Amino acid sequence: MRRDLMKILCCPVCKGDLLLTAAEENDEEVLEGTLRCEACRVDYPIVEGIPNLLPQNACED
């Protein structure tokens, strides 16, 4: 995930800001990490450079 995407990404549930925590990155993108919505207290994983922004309850249906 490129860092410049943070300008347009928001929480899919409440539309709030996301906080990026990078665990692994290279010169171009974040490869592993987390996007956290402080308002919802929900973490969205970044795996192999791809953020998973599906709401958690959507996976349970």
N, C-alpha and C positions, 0 to 999 in steps of 0.2 A: 504494500500500500504506500503510495507516495504521500509524503507529509503535506503537500499542498492541498490534498483532498480535505484536510481538516477544516478548511474555509467553508466547505459546503456540506459536510456531514453533520447530522444531528441525531439525537435519540429517536428511534422509530416510534416510541411509545408517547413521550411527552414533548418531543421536538426541542428538548434542551441541549445545551452544549455537551460535548464529549471530551474527556480528558484522555490523552494518549500516553500510554506507558509502553515504551519499546524495550523488549527483552533481547532482540537481535535485529540488527539492521546493517545495510551496506550503504554505499554512497548514494544510491538512488531511491531506496525504499525501506520501509519497516517490514521485516520478514516475519517476526514473531512478536506478539505483545497483546495489549488489551486496550480497548476503548471503554471508558467508564462514564456512565451517566450518574452524576452526583445526586441529582434530584430523585431518580428512581432507585438508585443504589444497585444498578444492574451493570454487569461486566459483559462486554462483547469481545470475543477472542479474535485475534488476527493470527492466522495460520498459513504459512507459506505465502505471505504477502497478501492474503485475501481476508478482508474483514467480514465476519459473520454478524450481520445486523438484524437477523431474524429475532423477533421478540421471543423470550423463553417460553411463554405459554402457547405460542403458535406451534412449537415443536411437540407439545403434549397432546394436541387435538387429534 
